[in-house]
Amino acid sequence: MLLTFPVAQLRDLLKSAEASWPKGQRALWHQDAPEPGFWLRCDYGVYLMHNANLDAGEKSAVVHALEHNPETMPFSLWLDEKASYGCINEVEFIAAEVIRNAVANDSPLLLHVTAGQYPGRMLIRIV
């Protein structure tokens, strides 16, 4: 499954992340010392968000993949499709440089995602 993240929205997400990372970063379950980066989340659609600590009541900025955006697609369409490649309530770390490179090149981020070796895990390749 190919996921497309528009560069204009990535630019805003990166700006938000760089302003928030000095507060620290949230860790995923398998990270001992988190580094600034982004999470590819699969729950209400498929989206990227930064991993910066948030203030009480603050919501993280997100960028939905064009192919799995609940704001523009019927529920059953994006839900069935994301489930077909193991993307059910999962989170994968994406290094900050991946987003920085897309923004620097003024290019959308394209990720090829497939079901991983273990249930509930995804394999991600930058296109």
N, C-alpha and C positions, 0 to 999 in steps of 0.2 A: 504494500500500500504506500503510495506516495502522499506525503503531507506537504502542503505549501503554506508558508507564513509570509505575508506581505511585508516588504521592506519598510514602508512608512510606519506600520504598526510596530515592527521590530525596533525601529529608531526610537520611538516613544518608550517602549519597554526598556531598552538599554539605558536611556536617560533616567528613568525611574530607578532602575537597579543601581546605577552608579551613584545616585543621590542617597540611596538607602543602605548600601553595603557597609559604609563606615559604622553602622549600628551593630554589625556582626551578621553572621549567616546561620540559617537553620540547617541542621544536618538531616540527611536521610538515614534510615536504620543501619546501613552498612558503612557510614562515613564516621570516622573517629574525629577528624578535624576538617570540617567543611571549608571549602574554598568558595569565593564568589562564583556564581554560575546561575544556571537556569534549570528548571524542572520541566520535563515533558510530562504532563498529567493527562490521565485518561479517566475522567469521571463524567462530568457534565459536558460532553463533547471531548475534543482533544485540543489541548492548549499548552502554551509556554507561559511560565511565570518565573520571576526571579526568586532566589532563596534568601533574600535579606530578611533580617529580623524586622518585625512590624510593631508599631506602637499599638497600644490598646485601641481596638475599634477600627484600625486601619486595614484596608483591603489591598491585596497585591494586584498590581496591573496584570492583565493577561492578554495574550494574543491567540485567538483560536485559529486552528488550521482551516483553510478554506473548505476542505473536504468534510469537516466534522464540526460545523459551527451551529450550535443549537439556536442561535439568534436568527439564522437565515435558512435553516433546514427543518423539515419535519422530524420529530423525535425518533420514529422508527427507522428512518433512513440512516442517520448517523450512528444510532445505537447498534443496529445490526452489523453495519460495516466495520466499526471499530472492534466489535467482539470477534469478527472473523479472523483477526490476526493477533489475538491474545491481549488486546488492550482493554482490560476491564479493571478499573480502579487501581491502576498502576502509576508509578512515578519513576522516571529515569532522569539521571543527571546529564545536563548538557553544559560543557565548558563555556565560560564567558567568551573565549576567543572565537567560538563558532558564530555567535551572534555578532560580535564585533566585526568579524570578517565579512559577513553578509551586509552589514550596514556600511562598512568602508567601501565595498564593491557596488553599493546601491543596487543590491540584488535580493530577490526574495530568498528565503531559506527553504531548501527542498530536502526533506528527510525521507528516506526509504525505510519503512518499518515492517518487520516480519515477526512472526511468533518466535519466541526464544526456545532454547533447549529445555527450560524448566517451565512448568505451568505458571501463567501469570507474568512471565518475563518477556521483554521485547528485545529484538536486535535492531539497532539503529545504524544506518549508514547515511552519511552526508552525500548528497548528489551534487 
